[in-house]
């Protein structure tokens, strides 16, 4: 796939976190914790918990670097802590945490993602 195709797949996904952009056997890995979600349903549950249950949040992009079979998203996870996360009860505090995700593309789908998230920055913002 050419870089333009990779950009199209990743931008469509980032616009809606749409499951259609994910391969059936997609694998998401949270690098700091080693947590792995396999398949569309597990990835959807992981993202739902992170963006809607533990936080009411969005990912605000700063940059997107695209190659033929990979893309790297850099941005900030921004929102409010509304539910338990990593053993921390809801604080209702606003957070803005650096986020980087490396996407692997196979064909016209995302086959894997490695998520780099600044947990120390999050804990500091939550007062932990």
MMTF fields as JSON, N, C-alpha, C and O atoms, coordinates in Angstrom:
{
  "mmtfVersion": "1.0.0",
  "mmtfProducer": "UNKNOWN",
  "numBonds": 511,
  "numAtoms": 512,
  "numGroups": 128,
  "numChains": 1,
  "numModels": 1,
  "chainsPerModel": [1],
  "groupsPerChain": [128],
  "chainIdList": ["A"],
  "bondAtomList": [4, 2, 8, 6, 12, 10, 16, 14, 20, 18, 24, 22, 28, 26, 32, 30, 36, 34, 40, 38, 44, 42, 48, 46, 52, 50, 56, 54, 60, 58, 64, 62, 68, 66, 72, 70, 76, 74, 80, 78, 84, 82, 88, 86, 92, 90, 96, 94, 100, 98, 104, 102, 108, 106, 112, 110, 116, 114, 120, 118, 124, 122, 128, 126, 132, 130, 136, 134, 140, 138, 144, 142, 148, 146, 152, 150, 156, 154, 160, 158, 164, 162, 168, 166, 172, 170, 176, 174, 180, 178, 184, 182, 188, 186, 192, 190, 196, 194, 200, 198, 204, 202, 208, 206, 212, 210, 216, 214, 220, 218, 224, 222, 228, 226, 232, 230, 236, 234, 240, 238, 244, 242, 248, 246, 252, 250, 256, 254, 260, 258, 264, 262, 268, 266, 272, 270, 276, 274, 280, 278, 284, 282, 288, 286, 292, 290, 296, 294, 300, 298, 304, 302, 308, 306, 312, 310, 316, 314, 320, 318, 324, 322, 328, 326, 332, 330, 336, 334, 340, 338, 344, 342, 348, 346, 352, 350, 356, 354, 360, 358, 364, 362, 368, 366, 372, 370, 376, 374, 380, 378, 384, 382, 388, 386, 392, 390, 396, 394, 400, 398, 404, 402, 408, 406, 412, 410, 416, 414, 420, 418, 424, 422, 428, 426, 432, 430, 436, 434, 440, 438, 444, 442, 448, 446, 452, 450, 456, 454, 460, 458, 464, 462, 468, 466, 472, 470, 476, 474, 480, 478, 484, 482, 488, 486, 492, 490, 496, 494, 500, 498, 504, 502, 508, 506],
  "bondOrderList": [1, 1, 1, 1, 1, 1, 1, 1, 1, 1, 1, 1, 1, 1, 1, 1, 1, 1, 1, 1, 1, 1, 1, 1, 1, 1, 1, 1, 1, 1, 1, 1, 1, 1, 1, 1, 1, 1, 1, 1, 1, 1, 1, 1, 1, 1, 1, 1, 1, 1, 1, 1, 1, 1, 1, 1, 1, 1, 1, 1, 1, 1, 1, 1, 1, 1, 1, 1, 1, 1, 1, 1, 1, 1, 1, 1, 1, 1, 1, 1, 1, 1, 1, 1, 1, 1, 1, 1, 1, 1, 1, 1, 1, 1, 1, 1, 1, 1, 1, 1, 1, 1, 1, 1, 1, 1, 1, 1, 1, 1, 1, 1, 1, 1, 1, 1, 1, 1, 1, 1, 1, 1, 1, 1, 1, 1, 1],
  "groupList": [{"groupName": "UNK", "atomNameList": ["N", "CA", "C", "O"], "elementList": ["N", "C", "C", "O"], "formalChargeList": [0, 0, 0, 0], "bondAtomList": [1, 0, 2, 1, 3, 2], "bondOrderList": [1, 1, 2], "singleLetterCode": "X", "chemCompType": "L-PEPTIDE LINKING"}],
  "groupTypeList": [0, 0, 0, 0, 0, 0, 0, 0, 0, 0, 0, 0, 0, 0, 0, 0, 0, 0, 0, 0, 0, 0, 0, 0, 0, 0, 0, 0, 0, 0, 0, 0, 0, 0, 0, 0, 0, 0, 0, 0, 0, 0, 0, 0, 0, 0, 0, 0, 0, 0, 0, 0, 0, 0, 0, 0, 0, 0, 0, 0, 0, 0, 0, 0, 0, 0, 0, 0, 0, 0, 0, 0, 0, 0, 0, 0, 0, 0, 0, 0, 0, 0, 0, 0, 0, 0, 0, 0, 0, 0, 0, 0, 0, 0, 0, 0, 0, 0, 0, 0, 0, 0, 0, 0, 0, 0, 0, 0, 0, 0, 0, 0, 0, 0, 0, 0, 0, 0, 0, 0, 0, 0, 0, 0, 0, 0, 0, 0],
  "groupIdList": [1, 2, 3, 4, 5, 6, 7, 8, 9, 10, 11, 12, 13, 14, 15, 16, 17, 18, 19, 20, 21, 22, 23, 24, 25, 26, 27, 28, 29, 30, 31, 32, 33, 34, 35, 36, 37, 38, 39, 40, 41, 42, 43, 44, 45, 46, 47, 48, 49, 50, 51, 52, 53, 54, 55, 56, 57, 58, 59, 60, 61, 62, 63, 64, 65, 66, 67, 68, 69, 70, 71, 72, 73, 74, 75, 76, 77, 78, 79, 80, 81, 82, 83, 84, 85, 86, 87, 88, 89, 90, 91, 92, 93, 94, 95, 96, 97, 98, 99, 100, 101, 102, 103, 104, 105, 106, 107, 108, 109, 110, 111, 112, 113, 114, 115, 116, 117, 118, 119, 120, 121, 122, 123, 124, 125, 126, 127, 128],
  "secStructList": [7, 7, 2, 2, 2, 2, 2, 2, 2, 2, 2, 2, 2, 2, 2, 2, 7, 7, 4, 4, 4, 3, 3, 3, 3, 3, 3, 3, 3, 3, 6, 6, 6, 6, 3, 3, 3, 3, 2, 2, 2, 2, 2, 2, 2, 2, 2, 2, 0, 0, 0, 0, 0, 1, 3, 3, 3, 3, 3, 3, 3, 3, 3, 3, 3, 3, 7, 1, 1, 3, 3, 3, 3, 3, 3, 3, 3, 3, 3, 3, 3, 7, 1, 7, 5, 6, 6, 5, 7, 7, 7, 7, 7, 3, 3, 3, 3, 3, 3, 3, 3, 3, 3, 3, 3, 3, 6, 6, 3, 3, 3, 3, 3, 3, 3, 3, 3, 7, 2, 2, 2, 2, 2, 2, 2, 6, 6, 7],
  "xCoordList": [0.856, 0.0, 0.897, 1.916, 0.519, 1.247, 0.89, -0.139, 1.737, 1.517, 0.161, -0.451, -0.321, -1.628, -2.743, -3.669, -2.658, -3.654, -3.587, -4.617, -2.377, -2.201, -2.794, -3.496, -2.512, -3.064, -4.588, -5.228, -5.17, -6.633, -7.229, -8.223, -6.629, -7.12, -7.036, -8.005, -5.887, -5.682, -6.526, -7.107, -6.607, -7.429, -8.903, -9.611, -9.369, -10.767, -10.993, -12.015, -10.061, -10.169, -10.131, -10.964, -9.191, -9.05, -10.267, -10.596, -10.933, -12.111, -13.257, -14.04, -13.374, -14.528, -14.177, -15.061, -12.923, -12.538, -13.448, -13.896, -13.711, -14.604, -13.997, -12.87, -14.747, -14.265, -14.042, -13.29, -14.678, -14.505, -13.063, -12.648, -12.297, -10.904, -9.972, -8.798, -10.488, -9.671, -9.791, -10.875, -8.668, -8.691, -9.445, -9.475, -10.04, -10.775, -9.882, -10.338, -8.611, -7.684, -6.727, -5.61, -7.149, -6.332, -5.836, -6.517, -4.648, -4.062, -3.63, -2.825, -4.174, -3.768, -2.982, -3.413, -1.827, -1.0, -0.748, -0.279, -1.062, -0.737, 0.671, 0.871, 1.635, 3.032, 3.467, 4.254, 2.993, 3.412, 2.977, 3.685, 1.803, 1.26, 1.357, 1.273, 1.532, 1.542, 0.157, 0.024, -0.872, -2.251, -2.448, -2.046, -3.075, -3.304, -4.789, -5.444, -5.309, -6.687, -6.591, -5.92, -7.269, -7.211, -8.596, -9.571, -8.673, -9.934, -10.72, -10.503, -11.632, -12.402, -13.188, -13.225, -13.812, -14.645, -13.811, -14.214, -12.665, -11.811, -11.24, -11.166, -10.834, -10.315, -11.408, -11.158, -12.617, -13.736, -13.992, -14.241, -13.937, -14.152, -13.042, -13.316, -11.802, -10.668, -10.847, -10.713, -11.149, -11.307, -12.522, -12.477, -13.61, -14.811, -14.531, -14.936, -13.843, -13.517, -12.656, -12.912, -11.652, -10.697, -11.327, -11.139, -12.068, -12.592, -13.986, -14.378, -14.748, -16.137, -16.522, -17.405, -15.884, -16.249, -15.335, -15.815, -14.024, -13.085, -12.892, -12.672, -12.978, -12.829, -13.917, -14.432, -14.257, -15.014, -13.96, -13.635, -13.419, -12.206, -12.156, -12.937, -11.216, -10.904, -9.385, -8.656, -8.934, -7.512, -7.37, -7.899, -6.663, -6.432, -5.084, -4.049, -5.101, -3.894, -2.963, -3.397, -1.674, -0.634, 0.063, 0.362, 0.321, 0.98, 0.635, 0.296, 0.733, 0.529, 1.615, 1.683, 2.463, 3.536, 3.154, 2.839, 3.183, 2.659, 3.71, 4.365, 3.861, 4.697, 3.833, 2.606, 4.454, 3.683, 2.856, 1.747, 3.362, 2.634, 2.496, 2.034, 2.891, 2.767, 2.395, 2.653, 1.777, 1.507, 1.723, 1.467, 2.195, 2.427, 1.609, 1.775, 0.723, -0.105, 0.497, 0.801, 0.674, 1.108, 0.051, -0.418, -0.318, -1.317, -1.433, -0.512, -2.599, -2.889, -4.235, -5.205, -4.282, -5.52, -6.095, -5.49, -7.269, -7.842, -9.257, -10.072, -9.541, -10.888, -10.989, -10.16, -12.044, -12.349, -12.4, -12.953, -11.814, -11.751, -13.077, -13.324, -13.928, -15.285, -15.545, -16.615, -14.582, -14.765, -13.442, -12.386, -13.489, -12.27, -11.326, -11.749, -10.045, -9.027, -7.73, -7.237, -7.182, -5.908, -5.919, -4.927, -7.059, -7.185, -7.448, -7.508, -7.603, -7.857, -9.339, -9.829, -10.073, -11.493, -11.653, -10.724, -12.817, -13.1, -12.77, -13.139, -12.071, -11.712, -12.461, -12.499, -13.049, -13.717, -12.732, -13.151, -11.447, -10.432, -10.245, -10.407, -9.901, -9.552, -8.106, -7.252, -7.849, -6.5, -6.138, -7.0, -4.844, -4.286, -2.951, -1.988, -2.903, -1.777, -1.209, -1.968, 0.129, 0.734, 0.417, 0.398, 0.172, -0.227, 0.457, 0.544, 0.936, 1.51, 1.032, 1.059, 0.596, 0.148, 0.816, 0.797, 1.404, 1.986, 1.029, 0.73, 0.548, -0.394, 0.32, 1.086, 0.076, 0.537, -0.652, -1.764, -0.408, -1.461, -1.161, -0.044, -2.173, -2.069, -3.261, -4.411, -2.985, -4.068, -4.686, -3.997, -5.976, -6.653, -7.245, -8.278, -6.574, -7.051, -5.88, -4.725, -6.206, -5.226, -5.098, -6.084, -3.886, -3.676, -3.147, -3.312, -2.514, -1.973, -1.765, -1.605, -1.771, -1.448, -0.705, -1.028, 0.301, 1.05, 0.836, 1.174, 0.271, -0.138, 0.884, 1.164, 1.425, 2.364, 1.648, 1.304, 1.425, 0.622, 1.387, 1.889, 1.483, 2.265, 1.51, 0.867, 1.601, 0.895, 1.388, 0.591, 2.678, 3.176, 2.521, 2.152, 2.378, 1.719, 0.258, -0.259, -0.411, -1.805, -1.921, -2.744, -1.114, -1.17, -0.919, -1.586, 0.039, 0.316, -0.896, -1.232, -1.541, -2.706, -3.901, -4.749, -3.953, -5.049, -4.706, -5.518, -3.505, -3.105, -2.666, -2.792, -2.149, -1.713, -0.23, 0.294],
  "yCoordList": [-1.174, 0.0, 1.23, 1.267, 2.21, 3.464, 4.295, 4.067, 5.254, 6.097, 6.796, 7.019, 7.146, 7.811, 6.894, 7.352, 5.609, 4.65, 4.473, 4.392, 4.413, 4.307, 5.529, 5.399, 6.72, 7.951, 7.914, 8.302, 7.458, 7.392, 6.477, 6.831, 5.306, 4.346, 4.944, 4.893, 5.508, 6.013, 7.262, 7.398, 8.163, 9.364, 9.014, 9.63, 8.03, 7.599, 7.018, 7.29, 6.233, 5.65, 6.728, 6.725, 7.63, 8.677, 9.586, 10.132, 9.753, 10.604, 10.073, 10.855, 8.754, 8.167, 6.997, 6.469, 6.576, 5.313, 4.199, 3.342, 4.225, 3.257, 1.878, 1.713, 0.899, -0.485, -0.99, -1.944, -0.373, -0.809, -0.685, -1.401, 0.218, 0.414, -0.629, -0.701, -1.438, -2.435, -3.805, -4.214, -4.505, -5.895, -6.733, -6.385, -7.812, -8.69, -9.164, -9.282, -9.434, -9.96, -8.89, -9.209, -7.644, -6.522, -6.757, -7.39, -6.242, -6.356, -4.963, -4.308, -4.515, -3.249, -3.589, -4.418, -2.949, -3.161, -1.826, -0.878, -1.754, -0.583, -0.837, -1.685, -0.114, -0.458, -0.337, -1.163, 0.646, 0.827, -0.288, -0.629, -0.862, -1.899, -3.305, -4.3, -3.373, -4.666, -5.214, -6.324, -4.453, -4.907, -5.064, -4.208, -6.179, -6.48, -6.712, -7.436, -6.089, -6.33, -6.944, -6.406, -8.082, -8.809, -8.858, -9.234, -8.477, -8.512, -7.219, -6.468, -6.989, -5.748, -5.526, -4.408, -6.573, -6.416, -6.021, -5.137, -6.651, -6.305, -4.898, -4.155, -4.526, -3.174, -2.149, -1.124, -2.415, -1.493, -1.334, -0.221, -2.423, -2.358, -1.567, -0.772, -1.773, -1.038, 0.462, 1.253, 0.849, 2.266, 2.873, 4.019, 2.108, 2.609, 2.876, 3.908, 1.952, 2.15, 3.398, 4.218, 3.53, 4.627, 5.983, 6.94, 6.073, 7.357, 7.708, 8.874, 6.723, 7.007, 6.593, 7.208, 5.577, 5.117, 5.697, 6.281, 5.539, 6.079, 7.583, 8.324, 8.01, 9.422, 9.794, 8.934, 11.046, 11.604, 12.387, 13.515, 11.791, 12.337, 12.186, 11.452, 12.903, 12.809, 12.827, 13.168, 12.459, 12.567, 13.737, 13.702, 14.752, 15.927, 15.732, 15.643, 15.668, 15.401, 16.588, 17.735, 16.29, 17.277, 16.969, 17.869, 15.678, 15.311, 13.877, 13.049, 13.615, 12.279, 12.062, 12.771, 11.07, 10.734, 9.418, 8.442, 9.395, 8.241, 7.662, 8.388, 6.339, 5.609, 4.633, 4.73, 3.704, 2.777, 1.794, 1.452, 1.326, 0.326, 0.699, -0.109, 1.916, 2.375, 3.844, 4.604, 4.22, 5.628, 5.855, 4.971, 7.048, 7.415, 8.663, 9.704, 8.538, 9.639, 10.172, 9.401, 11.488, 12.128, 13.148, 13.912, 13.16, 14.113, 14.149, 13.783, 14.602, 14.701, 14.067, 14.282, 13.293, 12.722, 13.78, 14.106, 14.32, 15.423, 15.091, 14.629, 15.329, 15.074, 15.188, 15.813, 14.557, 14.607, 13.172, 12.279, 12.966, 11.655, 11.388, 11.939, 10.544, 10.344, 8.954, 8.712, 8.044, 6.69, 6.1, 6.67, 4.957, 4.315, 4.013, 3.542, 4.295, 3.977, 3.633, 4.416, 2.475, 2.014, 2.102, 2.482, 1.745, 1.756, 3.124, 3.261, 4.135, 5.491, 5.799, 5.822, 6.038, 6.391, 7.715, 8.522, 7.929, 9.158, 10.384, 10.463, 11.337, 12.579, 13.781, 14.845, 13.612, 14.679, 15.762, 16.841, 15.486, 16.445, 16.373, 15.318, 17.518, 17.579, 17.133, 17.41, 16.435, 15.962, 16.289, 16.402, 16.436, 16.568, 15.837, 16.307, 14.677, 13.765, 13.452, 13.134, 13.536, 13.177, 11.727, 10.829, 11.536, 10.236, 10.03, 10.956, 8.831, 8.471, 7.063, 6.172, 6.864, 5.547, 5.224, 6.032, 4.039, 3.549, 2.525, 1.517, 2.781, 1.892, 1.108, 1.678, -0.198, -1.039, -1.261, -1.526, -1.15, -1.29, -2.512, -2.686, -3.352, -4.504, -4.437, -4.449, -4.368, -4.181, -2.815, -1.797, -2.797, -1.517, -1.451, -0.82, -2.115, -2.139, -1.954, -2.227, -1.492, -1.415, -2.814, -3.387, -3.358, -4.716, -4.722, -5.705, -3.624, -3.55, -2.094, -1.221, -1.857, -0.531, -0.701, -1.563, 0.146, 0.185, 1.577, 2.589, 1.605, 2.853, 3.218, 2.434, 4.416, 4.963, 6.112, 7.111, 5.971, 6.906, 7.274, 6.389, 8.536, 9.036, 8.876, 9.811, 7.68, 7.406, 8.284, 8.677, 8.597, 9.457, 10.836, 11.404, 11.369, 12.671, 12.581, 13.499, 11.479, 11.303, 11.247, 11.951, 10.425, 10.313, 11.651, 11.988, 12.41, 13.722, 14.645, 15.364, 14.629, 15.481, 15.055, 15.875, 13.78, 13.271, 13.357, 12.988, 13.843, 13.992, 12.705, 12.559, 11.756, 10.429, 10.249, 9.205],
  "zCoordList": [0.0, 0.0, 0.0, 0.689, -0.759, -0.783, 0.437, 1.072, 0.762, 1.937, 1.887, 2.932, 0.696, 0.598, 1.1, 1.77, 0.779, 1.249, 2.757, 3.426, 3.288, 4.728, 5.419, 6.421, 4.884, 5.457, 5.435, 6.413, 4.347, 4.221, 5.293, 5.928, 5.495, 6.499, 7.901, 8.659, 8.245, 9.603, 9.853, 10.93, 8.899, 9.103, 9.249, 10.045, 8.488, 8.632, 10.017, 10.647, 10.488, 11.824, 12.902, 13.809, 12.816, 13.831, 13.872, 14.925, 12.754, 12.715, 13.546, 14.087, 13.66, 14.353, 15.261, 15.935, 15.302, 15.95, 15.433, 16.195, 14.131, 13.514, 13.411, 12.945, 13.847, 13.812, 12.392, 12.192, 11.407, 10.023, 9.547, 8.636, 10.156, 9.76, 10.371, 10.007, 11.3, 11.989, 11.335, 10.92, 11.248, 10.794, 11.826, 13.007, 11.394, 12.325, 13.472, 14.61, 13.173, 14.177, 14.708, 15.117, 14.705, 15.17, 16.593, 17.4, 16.894, 18.223, 18.677, 18.015, 19.815, 20.438, 21.692, 22.493, 21.867, 23.044, 23.724, 23.094, 25.015, 25.82, 26.34, 27.21, 25.815, 26.032, 27.488, 27.949, 28.219, 29.606, 30.531, 31.478, 30.259, 31.143, 30.55, 31.27, 29.243, 28.577, 28.291, 27.777, 28.615, 28.356, 26.845, 26.058, 26.463, 25.054, 24.82, 25.571, 23.773, 23.324, 21.939, 21.057, 21.748, 20.477, 19.847, 20.497, 18.586, 17.862, 18.054, 19.004, 17.13, 17.139, 18.43, 18.945, 18.954, 20.149, 21.359, 22.116, 21.559, 22.701, 22.556, 23.535, 21.339, 21.113, 21.373, 22.007, 20.89, 21.127, 22.62, 23.083, 23.384, 24.83, 25.516, 26.415, 25.106, 25.662, 25.439, 26.373, 24.21, 23.882, 24.566, 25.012, 24.651, 25.32, 26.796, 27.332, 27.445, 28.855, 29.035, 29.917, 28.206, 28.329, 28.016, 28.768, 26.921, 26.444, 26.97, 26.918, 27.478, 27.851, 29.272, 29.869, 29.816, 31.159, 32.236, 33.208, 32.07, 33.057, 32.864, 33.822, 31.623, 31.277, 30.28, 29.565, 30.234, 29.117, 28.354, 28.723, 27.283, 26.699, 25.188, 24.582, 24.61, 23.191, 23.039, 23.97, 21.864, 21.528, 20.553, 19.442, 20.978, 20.135, 19.442, 20.102, 18.13, 17.37, 17.246, 17.141, 17.26, 16.983, 15.675, 14.89, 15.443, 14.193, 13.815, 14.66, 12.521, 11.974, 10.931, 9.928, 11.184, 10.256, 9.598, 10.28, 8.264, 7.528, 6.596, 5.849, 6.65, 5.711, 4.924, 4.952, 4.232, 3.397, 4.204, 3.794, 5.346, 6.13, 7.594, 8.4, 7.946, 9.329, 9.372, 8.439, 10.49, 10.764, 12.251, 13.069, 12.594, 13.979, 14.285, 13.65, 15.269, 15.735, 17.02, 17.931, 17.103, 18.337, 18.721, 17.878, 19.976, 20.41, 21.914, 22.644, 22.359, 23.777, 24.063, 23.336, 25.115, 25.631, 26.562, 27.583, 26.214, 26.982, 27.414, 26.615, 28.685, 29.162, 30.664, 31.327, 31.186, 32.615, 33.151, 32.509, 34.334, 34.972, 35.692, 36.765, 35.101, 35.609, 36.197, 36.756, 36.078, 36.596, 37.029, 36.756, 37.707, 38.196, 37.03, 35.975, 37.246, 36.247, 36.961, 37.773, 36.664, 37.237, 38.762, 39.384, 39.35, 40.798, 41.404, 42.625, 40.562, 41.053, 40.884, 39.755, 41.984, 41.865, 41.121, 41.069, 40.555, 39.814, 40.659, 41.831, 40.048, 40.729, 40.154, 40.771, 38.981, 38.237, 37.783, 37.362, 37.865, 37.43, 35.917, 35.302, 35.335, 33.918, 33.748, 34.589, 32.64, 32.348, 30.899, 30.027, 30.68, 29.335, 29.369, 29.977, 28.707, 28.834, 27.451, 26.535, 27.282, 26.012, 25.628, 26.469, 24.337, 23.798, 22.454, 21.648, 22.217, 20.92, 20.58, 21.43, 19.345, 18.905, 17.573, 16.645, 17.489, 16.247, 15.666, 16.305, 14.454, 13.772, 12.688, 11.911, 12.629, 11.528, 10.606, 11.061, 9.31, 8.312, 7.449, 6.961, 7.27, 6.375, 5.427, 5.865, 4.14, 3.179, 3.397, 3.349, 3.633, 3.864, 5.271, 5.49, 6.227, 7.603, 8.585, 8.257, 9.773, 10.853, 11.454, 11.916, 11.446, 11.95, 13.388, 14.11, 13.795, 15.155, 15.538, 14.685, 16.842, 17.359, 18.67, 19.487, 18.848, 20.097, 20.693, 20.08, 21.895, 22.537, 23.616, 24.523, 23.494, 24.475, 25.172, 24.54, 26.474, 27.243, 28.504, 29.197, 28.81, 29.94, 31.266, 31.744, 31.849, 33.105, 34.255, 35.107, 34.296, 35.366, 35.296, 36.324, 34.092, 33.924, 34.354, 34.991, 34.012, 34.415, 35.939, 36.526, 36.57, 38.035, 38.717, 39.695, 38.203, 38.786, 38.651, 39.591, 37.509, 37.3, 38.161, 38.513, 38.489, 39.325, 40.81, 41.659, 41.123, 42.525, 43.171, 44.387, 42.391, 42.91, 42.808, 43.195]
}
